[in-house]
Amino acid sequence: MSDATVAVAAAAAAAAPAPALQTFEGQVVIIFGASRHLGRSLAVAFAARGAKLSLFARDADMLERTRQLALEAAGQSSAAIRRPLRGCSAQWATSRAHRTFRRQ
């Protein structure tokens, strides 16, 4: 999936009226495999709905591109962190996201 396709999908998601139940304001979403395809699309879609993102993938350059697309989709109103994926567990990722976003 190209960056242009993701950008068009993000613009459509952001422009469409979203019911109150489909907003993710204040929620933290952890995405593994966020550098490409479904993971990238999910990151952009959740960011457009106001989620804070904790993104993980093996390819750091592609992951940075996903982070930039997510920030664009969020209108810079949502935080996005990225981490290269090197043997981390879901428990570690959850702990890291918790510390980063200081969930109460």
CNS distance restraints for C-alpha pairs under 8 A (distance, minus, plus):
assign (resid   1 and name CA) (resid   5 and name CA) 6.35 0.50 0.50
assign (resid   1 and name CA) (resid   6 and name CA) 7.03 0.50 0.50
assign (resid   1 and name CA) (resid  36 and name CA) 7.50 0.50 0.50
assign (resid   1 and name CA) (resid  37 and name CA) 5.60 0.50 0.50
assign (resid   2 and name CA) (resid   6 and name CA) 6.43 0.50 0.50
assign (resid   3 and name CA) (resid   7 and name CA) 6.00 0.50 0.50
assign (resid   4 and name CA) (resid   8 and name CA) 6.16 0.50 0.50
assign (resid   5 and name CA) (resid   9 and name CA) 6.19 0.50 0.50
assign (resid   6 and name CA) (resid  10 and name CA) 6.04 0.50 0.50
assign (resid   6 and name CA) (resid  40 and name CA) 7.79 0.50 0.50
assign (resid   6 and name CA) (resid  41 and name CA) 6.18 0.50 0.50
assign (resid   6 and name CA) (resid  44 and name CA) 7.57 0.50 0.50
assign (resid   7 and name CA) (resid  11 and name CA) 6.11 0.50 0.50
assign (resid   7 and name CA) (resid  69 and name CA) 7.25 0.50 0.50
assign (resid   7 and name CA) (resid  73 and name CA) 7.91 0.50 0.50
assign (resid   8 and name CA) (resid  12 and name CA) 6.18 0.50 0.50
assign (resid   9 and name CA) (resid  13 and name CA) 6.11 0.50 0.50
assign (resid   9 and name CA) (resid  41 and name CA) 7.98 0.50 0.50
assign (resid   9 and name CA) (resid  45 and name CA) 8.00 0.50 0.50
assign (resid  10 and name CA) (resid  14 and name CA) 6.04 0.50 0.50
assign (resid  10 and name CA) (resid  41 and name CA) 7.99 0.50 0.50
assign (resid  10 and name CA) (resid  44 and name CA) 6.03 0.50 0.50
assign (resid  10 and name CA) (resid  45 and name CA) 6.01 0.50 0.50
assign (resid  10 and name CA) (resid  48 and name CA) 6.78 0.50 0.50
assign (resid  10 and name CA) (resid  73 and name CA) 5.98 0.50 0.50
assign (resid  11 and name CA) (resid  15 and name CA) 6.00 0.50 0.50
assign (resid  11 and name CA) (resid  73 and name CA) 7.09 0.50 0.50
assign (resid  12 and name CA) (resid  16 and name CA) 6.06 0.50 0.50
assign (resid  13 and name CA) (resid  45 and name CA) 6.67 0.50 0.50
assign (resid  13 and name CA) (resid  48 and name CA) 6.88 0.50 0.50
assign (resid  14 and name CA) (resid  48 and name CA) 5.53 0.50 0.50
assign (resid  14 and name CA) (resid  49 and name CA) 7.26 0.50 0.50
assign (resid  14 and name CA) (resid  73 and name CA) 7.18 0.50 0.50
assign (resid  18 and name CA) (resid  22 and name CA) 6.05 0.50 0.50
assign (resid  18 and name CA) (resid  23 and name CA) 7.07 0.50 0.50
assign (resid  19 and name CA) (resid  23 and name CA) 7.29 0.50 0.50
assign (resid  22 and name CA) (resid  49 and name CA) 7.36 0.50 0.50
assign (resid  23 and name CA) (resid  49 and name CA) 5.15 0.50 0.50
assign (resid  23 and name CA) (resid  50 and name CA) 6.56 0.50 0.50
assign (resid  23 and name CA) (resid  51 and name CA) 7.90 0.50 0.50
assign (resid  24 and name CA) (resid  46 and name CA) 7.04 0.50 0.50
assign (resid  24 and name CA) (resid  49 and name CA) 5.51 0.50 0.50
assign (resid  24 and name CA) (resid  50 and name CA) 5.20 0.50 0.50
assign (resid  24 and name CA) (resid  51 and name CA) 4.82 0.50 0.50
assign (resid  25 and name CA) (resid  49 and name CA) 6.86 0.50 0.50
assign (resid  25 and name CA) (resid  50 and name CA) 4.52 0.50 0.50
assign (resid  25 and name CA) (resid  51 and name CA) 5.31 0.50 0.50
assign (resid  25 and name CA) (resid  52 and name CA) 7.77 0.50 0.50
assign (resid  26 and name CA) (resid  50 and name CA) 7.14 0.50 0.50
assign (resid  26 and name CA) (resid  51 and name CA) 6.15 0.50 0.50
assign (resid  26 and name CA) (resid  52 and name CA) 6.82 0.50 0.50
assign (resid  27 and name CA) (resid  50 and name CA) 7.87 0.50 0.50
assign (resid  27 and name CA) (resid  51 and name CA) 5.23 0.50 0.50
assign (resid  27 and name CA) (resid  52 and name CA) 6.09 0.50 0.50
assign (resid  28 and name CA) (resid  51 and name CA) 5.77 0.50 0.50
assign (resid  28 and name CA) (resid  52 and name CA) 4.69 0.50 0.50
assign (resid  28 and name CA) (resid  53 and name CA) 5.75 0.50 0.50
assign (resid  28 and name CA) (resid  54 and name CA) 7.25 0.50 0.50
assign (resid  28 and name CA) (resid  97 and name CA) 7.50 0.50 0.50
assign (resid  28 and name CA) (resid 101 and name CA) 7.85 0.50 0.50
assign (resid  29 and name CA) (resid  46 and name CA) 7.63 0.50 0.50
assign (resid  29 and name CA) (resid  51 and name CA) 6.48 0.50 0.50
assign (resid  29 and name CA) (resid  52 and name CA) 6.19 0.50 0.50
assign (resid  29 and name CA) (resid  53 and name CA) 5.06 0.50 0.50
assign (resid  29 and name CA) (resid  54 and name CA) 6.20 0.50 0.50
assign (resid  30 and name CA) (resid  53 and name CA) 6.03 0.50 0.50
assign (resid  30 and name CA) (resid  54 and name CA) 4.73 0.50 0.50
assign (resid  30 and name CA) (resid  55 and name CA) 5.99 0.50 0.50
assign (resid  30 and name CA) (resid  56 and name CA) 7.79 0.50 0.50
assign (resid  30 and name CA) (resid  93 and name CA) 7.47 0.50 0.50
assign (resid  30 and name CA) (resid  94 and name CA) 7.40 0.50 0.50
assign (resid  30 and name CA) (resid  97 and name CA) 7.56 0.50 0.50
assign (resid  31 and name CA) (resid  39 and name CA) 6.57 0.50 0.50
assign (resid  31 and name CA) (resid  42 and name CA) 7.91 0.50 0.50
assign (resid  31 and name CA) (resid  43 and name CA) 7.12 0.50 0.50
assign (resid  31 and name CA) (resid  53 and name CA) 7.54 0.50 0.50
assign (resid  31 and name CA) (resid  54 and name CA) 6.39 0.50 0.50
assign (resid  31 and name CA) (resid  55 and name CA) 5.09 0.50 0.50
assign (resid  31 and name CA) (resid  56 and name CA) 6.10 0.50 0.50
assign (resid  32 and name CA) (resid  39 and name CA) 6.94 0.50 0.50
assign (resid  32 and name CA) (resid  55 and name CA) 6.26 0.50 0.50
assign (resid  32 and name CA) (resid  56 and name CA) 4.70 0.50 0.50
assign (resid  32 and name CA) (resid  57 and name CA) 5.90 0.50 0.50
assign (resid  32 and name CA) (resid  85 and name CA) 8.00 0.50 0.50
assign (resid  33 and name CA) (resid  39 and name CA) 5.37 0.50 0.50
assign (resid  33 and name CA) (resid  40 and name CA) 7.83 0.50 0.50
assign (resid  33 and name CA) (resid  55 and name CA) 7.83 0.50 0.50
assign (resid  33 and name CA) (resid  56 and name CA) 5.94 0.50 0.50
assign (resid  33 and name CA) (resid  57 and name CA) 4.63 0.50 0.50
assign (resid  33 and name CA) (resid  58 and name CA) 7.43 0.50 0.50
assign (resid  34 and name CA) (resid  38 and name CA) 7.57 0.50 0.50
assign (resid  34 and name CA) (resid  39 and name CA) 4.02 0.50 0.50
assign (resid  34 and name CA) (resid  40 and name CA) 4.84 0.50 0.50
assign (resid  34 and name CA) (resid  42 and name CA) 7.87 0.50 0.50
assign (resid  34 and name CA) (resid  43 and name CA) 6.79 0.50 0.50
assign (resid  34 and name CA) (resid  55 and name CA) 5.82 0.50 0.50
assign (resid  34 and name CA) (resid  56 and name CA) 5.76 0.50 0.50
assign (resid  34 and name CA) (resid  57 and name CA) 5.53 0.50 0.50
assign (resid  34 and name CA) (resid  63 and name CA) 6.37 0.50 0.50
assign (resid  34 and name CA) (resid  66 and name CA) 6.93 0.50 0.50
assign (resid  35 and name CA) (resid  39 and name CA) 6.39 0.50 0.50
assign (resid  35 and name CA) (resid  40 and name CA) 5.53 0.50 0.50
assign (resid  35 and name CA) (resid  56 and name CA) 7.65 0.50 0.50
assign (resid  35 and name CA) (resid  57 and name CA) 5.72 0.50 0.50
assign (resid  35 and name CA) (resid  58 and name CA) 7.80 0.50 0.50
assign (resid  35 and name CA) (resid  59 and name CA) 6.68 0.50 0.50
assign (resid  35 and name CA) (resid  60 and name CA) 7.89 0.50 0.50
assign (resid  35 and name CA) (resid  62 and name CA) 5.02 0.50 0.50
assign (resid  35 and name CA) (resid  63 and name CA) 4.31 0.50 0.50
assign (resid  35 and name CA) (resid  64 and name CA) 7.79 0.50 0.50
assign (resid  35 and name CA) (resid  65 and name CA) 7.54 0.50 0.50
assign (resid  35 and name CA) (resid  66 and name CA) 5.81 0.50 0.50
assign (resid  36 and name CA) (resid  40 and name CA) 4.98 0.50 0.50
assign (resid  36 and name CA) (resid  41 and name CA) 7.78 0.50 0.50
assign (resid  36 and name CA) (resid  62 and name CA) 7.18 0.50 0.50
assign (resid  36 and name CA) (resid  63 and name CA) 7.85 0.50 0.50
assign (resid  36 and name CA) (resid  66 and name CA) 7.71 0.50 0.50
assign (resid  37 and name CA) (resid  41 and name CA) 6.21 0.50 0.50
assign (resid  38 and name CA) (resid  42 and name CA) 6.01 0.50 0.50
assign (resid  39 and name CA) (resid  43 and name CA) 6.20 0.50 0.50
assign (resid  40 and name CA) (resid  44 and name CA) 6.29 0.50 0.50
assign (resid  40 and name CA) (resid  66 and name CA) 5.78 0.50 0.50
assign (resid  41 and name CA) (resid  45 and name CA) 6.10 0.50 0.50
assign (resid  42 and name CA) (resid  46 and name CA) 5.97 0.50 0.50
assign (resid  43 and name CA) (resid  47 and name CA) 6.03 0.50 0.50
assign (resid  43 and name CA) (resid  53 and name CA) 7.14 0.50 0.50
assign (resid  43 and name CA) (resid  55 and name CA) 7.76 0.50 0.50
assign (resid  43 and name CA) (resid  66 and name CA) 7.33 0.50 0.50
assign (resid  43 and name CA) (resid  67 and name CA) 7.98 0.50 0.50
assign (resid  43 and name CA) (resid  70 and name CA) 6.05 0.50 0.50
assign (resid  44 and name CA) (resid  48 and name CA) 6.12 0.50 0.50
assign (resid  44 and name CA) (resid  66 and name CA) 7.59 0.50 0.50
assign (resid  44 and name CA) (resid  69 and name CA) 6.37 0.50 0.50
assign (resid  44 and name CA) (resid  70 and name CA) 4.48 0.50 0.50
assign (resid  44 and name CA) (resid  71 and name CA) 7.99 0.50 0.50
assign (resid  44 and name CA) (resid  73 and name CA) 6.06 0.50 0.50
assign (resid  44 and name CA) (resid  74 and name CA) 7.93 0.50 0.50
assign (resid  45 and name CA) (resid  49 and name CA) 6.50 0.50 0.50
assign (resid  45 and name CA) (resid  70 and name CA) 7.82 0.50 0.50
assign (resid  45 and name CA) (resid  73 and name CA) 7.67 0.50 0.50
assign (resid  46 and name CA) (resid  50 and name CA) 6.49 0.50 0.50
assign (resid  46 and name CA) (resid  51 and name CA) 5.42 0.50 0.50
assign (resid  46 and name CA) (resid  53 and name CA) 7.87 0.50 0.50
assign (resid  47 and name CA) (resid  51 and name CA) 5.05 0.50 0.50
assign (resid  47 and name CA) (resid  52 and name CA) 6.71 0.50 0.50
assign (resid  47 and name CA) (resid  53 and name CA) 7.09 0.50 0.50
assign (resid  47 and name CA) (resid  70 and name CA) 5.46 0.50 0.50
assign (resid  47 and name CA) (resid  71 and name CA) 7.00 0.50 0.50
assign (resid  47 and name CA) (resid  73 and name CA) 6.08 0.50 0.50
assign (resid  47 and name CA) (resid  74 and name CA) 5.02 0.50 0.50
assign (resid  47 and name CA) (resid  78 and name CA) 6.52 0.50 0.50
assign (resid  48 and name CA) (resid  70 and name CA) 7.34 0.50 0.50
assign (resid  48 and name CA) (resid  73 and name CA) 4.92 0.50 0.50
assign (resid  48 and name CA) (resid  74 and name CA) 4.64 0.50 0.50
assign (resid  48 and name CA) (resid  75 and name CA) 7.86 0.50 0.50
assign (resid  49 and name CA) (resid  74 and name CA) 7.30 0.50 0.50
assign (resid  50 and name CA) (resid  74 and name CA) 6.38 0.50 0.50
assign (resid  50 and name CA) (resid  77 and name CA) 7.46 0.50 0.50
assign (resid  50 and name CA) (resid  78 and name CA) 6.06 0.50 0.50
assign (resid  51 and name CA) (resid  78 and name CA) 6.45 0.50 0.50
assign (resid  51 and name CA) (resid  79 and name CA) 8.00 0.50 0.50
assign (resid  52 and name CA) (resid  78 and name CA) 5.45 0.50 0.50
assign (resid  52 and name CA) (resid  79 and name CA) 5.12 0.50 0.50
assign (resid  52 and name CA) (resid  80 and name CA) 5.95 0.50 0.50
assign (resid  53 and name CA) (resid  78 and name CA) 7.76 0.50 0.50
assign (resid  53 and name CA) (resid  79 and name CA) 6.35 0.50 0.50
assign (resid  53 and name CA) (resid  80 and name CA) 4.59 0.50 0.50
assign (resid  53 and name CA) (resid  81 and name CA) 6.26 0.50 0.50
assign (resid  54 and name CA) (resid  80 and name CA) 5.97 0.50 0.50
assign (resid  54 and name CA) (resid  81 and name CA) 5.08 0.50 0.50
assign (resid  54 and name CA) (resid  82 and name CA) 6.02 0.50 0.50
assign (resid  54 and name CA) (resid  83 and name CA) 7.85 0.50 0.50
assign (resid  54 and name CA) (resid  97 and name CA) 6.09 0.50 0.50
assign (resid  55 and name CA) (resid  63 and name CA) 7.55 0.50 0.50
assign (resid  55 and name CA) (resid  67 and name CA) 7.69 0.50 0.50
assign (resid  55 and name CA) (resid  80 and name CA) 7.26 0.50 0.50
assign (resid  55 and name CA) (resid  81 and name CA) 6.05 0.50 0.50
assign (resid  55 and name CA) (resid  82 and name CA) 4.65 0.50 0.50
assign (resid  55 and name CA) (resid  83 and name CA) 6.24 0.50 0.50
assign (resid  56 and name CA) (resid  63 and name CA) 7.35 0.50 0.50
assign (resid  56 and name CA) (resid  82 and name CA) 5.89 0.50 0.50
assign (resid  56 and name CA) (resid  83 and name CA) 5.04 0.50 0.50
assign (resid  56 and name CA) (resid  84 and name CA) 5.72 0.50 0.50
assign (resid  56 and name CA) (resid  85 and name CA) 5.44 0.50 0.50
assign (resid  57 and name CA) (resid  63 and name CA) 6.27 0.50 0.50
assign (resid  57 and name CA) (resid  83 and name CA) 6.91 0.50 0.50
assign (resid  57 and name CA) (resid  84 and name CA) 5.29 0.50 0.50
assign (resid  57 and name CA) (resid  85 and name CA) 4.78 0.50 0.50
assign (resid  58 and name CA) (resid  63 and name CA) 7.92 0.50 0.50
assign (resid  58 and name CA) (resid  84 and name CA) 5.23 0.50 0.50
assign (resid  58 and name CA) (resid  85 and name CA) 4.72 0.50 0.50
assign (resid  58 and name CA) (resid  86 and name CA) 6.84 0.50 0.50
assign (resid  59 and name CA) (resid  63 and name CA) 6.05 0.50 0.50
assign (resid  59 and name CA) (resid  84 and name CA) 6.71 0.50 0.50
assign (resid  59 and name CA) (resid  85 and name CA) 7.99 0.50 0.50
assign (resid  60 and name CA) (resid  64 and name CA) 6.13 0.50 0.50
assign (resid  60 and name CA) (resid  83 and name CA) 7.52 0.50 0.50
assign (resid  60 and name CA) (resid  84 and name CA) 5.54 0.50 0.50
assign (resid  61 and name CA) (resid  65 and name CA) 6.52 0.50 0.50
assign (resid  62 and name CA) (resid  66 and name CA) 6.35 0.50 0.50
assign (resid  63 and name CA) (resid  67 and name CA) 6.23 0.50 0.50
assign (resid  63 and name CA) (resid  82 and name CA) 6.84 0.50 0.50
assign (resid  63 and name CA) (resid  84 and name CA) 7.75 0.50 0.50
assign (resid  64 and name CA) (resid  68 and name CA) 6.28 0.50 0.50
assign (resid  64 and name CA) (resid  82 and name CA) 7.07 0.50 0.50
assign (resid  65 and name CA) (resid  69 and name CA) 6.26 0.50 0.50
assign (resid  66 and name CA) (resid  70 and name CA) 6.10 0.50 0.50
assign (resid  67 and name CA) (resid  71 and name CA) 6.20 0.50 0.50
assign (resid  67 and name CA) (resid  80 and name CA) 6.26 0.50 0.50
assign (resid  67 and name CA) (resid  81 and name CA) 7.24 0.50 0.50
assign (resid  67 and name CA) (resid  82 and name CA) 6.93 0.50 0.50
assign (resid  68 and name CA) (resid  72 and name CA) 6.21 0.50 0.50
assign (resid  69 and name CA) (resid  73 and name CA) 6.15 0.50 0.50
assign (resid  70 and name CA) (resid  74 and name CA) 6.15 0.50 0.50
assign (resid  70 and name CA) (resid  80 and name CA) 7.34 0.50 0.50
assign (resid  71 and name CA) (resid  75 and name CA) 6.14 0.50 0.50
assign (resid  71 and name CA) (resid  76 and name CA) 5.01 0.50 0.50
assign (resid  71 and name CA) (resid  77 and name CA) 7.48 0.50 0.50
assign (resid  71 and name CA) (resid  78 and name CA) 6.61 0.50 0.50
assign (resid  71 and name CA) (resid  79 and name CA) 7.34 0.50 0.50
assign (resid  71 and name CA) (resid  80 and name CA) 6.94 0.50 0.50
assign (resid  72 and name CA) (resid  76 and name CA) 6.12 0.50 0.50
assign (resid  74 and name CA) (resid  78 and name CA) 5.65 0.50 0.50
assign (resid  88 and name CA) (resid  92 and name CA) 6.23 0.50 0.50
assign (resid  88 and name CA) (resid  93 and name CA) 6.90 0.50 0.50
assign (resid  89 and name CA) (resid  93 and name CA) 6.24 0.50 0.50
assign (resid  90 and name CA) (resid  94 and name CA) 6.08 0.50 0.50
assign (resid  91 and name CA) (resid  95 and name CA) 6.18 0.50 0.50
assign (resid  92 and name CA) (resid  96 and name CA) 6.07 0.50 0.50
assign (resid  93 and name CA) (resid  97 and name CA) 6.12 0.50 0.50
assign (resid  94 and name CA) (resid  98 and name CA) 6.08 0.50 0.50
assign (resid  95 and name CA) (resid  99 and name CA) 6.25 0.50 0.50
assign (resid  96 and name CA) (resid 100 and name CA) 6.06 0.50 0.50
assign (resid  97 and name CA) (resid 101 and name CA) 6.02 0.50 0.50
assign (resid  98 and name CA) (resid 102 and name CA) 5.46 0.50 0.50
assign (resid  98 and name CA) (resid 103 and name CA) 5.62 0.50 0.50
assign (resid  99 and name CA) (resid 103 and name CA) 7.46 0.50 0.50
